[in-house]
Amino acid sequence: RRLRSKLRDRMIVVGLALTGATFVLFPEATTALADWTGVGRGVDLIFYLSFVMLAFVQLLVYSKLRQMEARITDLARATALQQA
């Protein structure tokens, strides 16, 4: 959590989304890139990249959930101390 940066995370998500949009607009580029990387088909390359993107977004959501849980815990402690 300490090594994370909101700006960097957002830039990565935007970059991945732009890459996905580029692949949709220029499907022949995915085939050429897949051949260059040795994947075989452009569709397979898009599937692999979307899996990586999904894992990254899931990590972001998990991190945000942990932050919210910590805030709720702090609020519950503060409320309990005020009411005691």
Secondary structure per residue as TSV (DSSP state, phi and psi in degrees):
chain	resnum	aa	ss	phi	psi
A	1	R	-	360.0	-35.1
A	2	R	T	-69.1	-28.4
A	3	L	T	-87.0	2.0
A	4	R	-	-90.5	147.4
A	5	S	-	-131.3	127.9
A	6	K	H	-62.4	-40.7
A	7	L	H	-63.2	-45.4
A	8	R	H	-64.1	-41.9
A	9	D	H	-61.5	-44.6
A	10	R	H	-65.4	-38.0
A	11	M	H	-64.6	-38.4
A	12	I	H	-65.1	-45.7
A	13	V	H	-63.1	-44.3
A	14	V	H	-64.1	-41.0
A	15	G	H	-62.3	-42.2
A	16	L	H	-66.5	-38.2
A	17	A	H	-66.5	-41.5
A	18	L	H	-65.4	-37.8
A	19	T	H	-63.3	-43.1
A	20	G	H	-62.4	-42.2
A	21	A	H	-64.6	-38.5
A	22	T	H	-63.6	-41.6
A	23	F	H	-64.5	-34.0
A	24	V	H	-70.3	-41.5
A	25	L	H	-72.6	-32.5
A	26	F	-	-127.0	76.6
A	27	P	H	-64.7	-26.0
A	28	E	H	-67.2	-26.0
A	29	A	H	-67.1	-35.5
A	30	T	H	-67.9	-37.5
A	31	T	H	-65.3	-43.1
A	32	A	H	-64.7	-42.2
A	33	L	H	-67.2	-37.4
A	34	A	H	-65.7	-40.9
A	35	D	H	-62.8	-40.7
A	36	W	H	-65.6	-37.5
A	37	T	H	-85.6	-11.1
A	38	G	T	87.3	14.9
A	39	V	-	-75.3	-41.1
A	40	G	-	118.8	-66.9
A	41	R	-	-118.8	149.8
A	42	G	H	-65.0	-33.4
A	43	V	H	-64.2	-39.9
A	44	D	H	-64.7	-40.6
A	45	L	H	-62.3	-43.7
A	46	I	H	-62.5	-39.8
A	47	F	H	-61.9	-45.2
A	48	Y	H	-64.2	-43.3
A	49	L	H	-67.7	-36.3
A	50	S	H	-69.0	-32.1
A	51	F	H	-64.2	-43.5
A	52	V	H	-64.0	-42.8
A	53	M	H	-63.7	-42.7
A	54	L	H	-62.4	-41.3
A	55	A	H	-63.9	-39.8
A	56	F	H	-65.6	-45.2
A	57	V	H	-64.1	-38.5
A	58	Q	H	-63.1	-38.7
A	59	L	H	-63.4	-40.4
A	60	L	H	-63.2	-43.9
A	61	V	H	-65.4	-41.0
A	62	Y	H	-62.9	-42.6
A	63	S	H	-62.4	-43.4
A	64	K	H	-64.0	-39.9
A	65	L	H	-61.8	-42.3
A	66	R	H	-62.9	-39.6
A	67	Q	H	-64.0	-42.6
A	68	M	H	-65.4	-39.6
A	69	E	H	-63.0	-39.3
A	70	A	H	-66.1	-40.2
A	71	R	H	-64.2	-42.7
A	72	I	H	-63.0	-40.9
A	73	T	H	-62.3	-44.7
A	74	D	H	-62.5	-41.8
A	75	L	H	-65.3	-40.6
A	76	A	H	-64.4	-40.6
A	77	R	H	-63.7	-45.4
A	78	A	H	-62.9	-41.7
A	79	T	H	-64.6	-42.1
A	80	A	H	-65.2	-38.0
A	81	L	H	-70.5	-34.9
A	82	Q	H	-69.1	-35.6
A	83	Q	H	-84.7	-11.4
A	84	A	-	-76.5	360.0
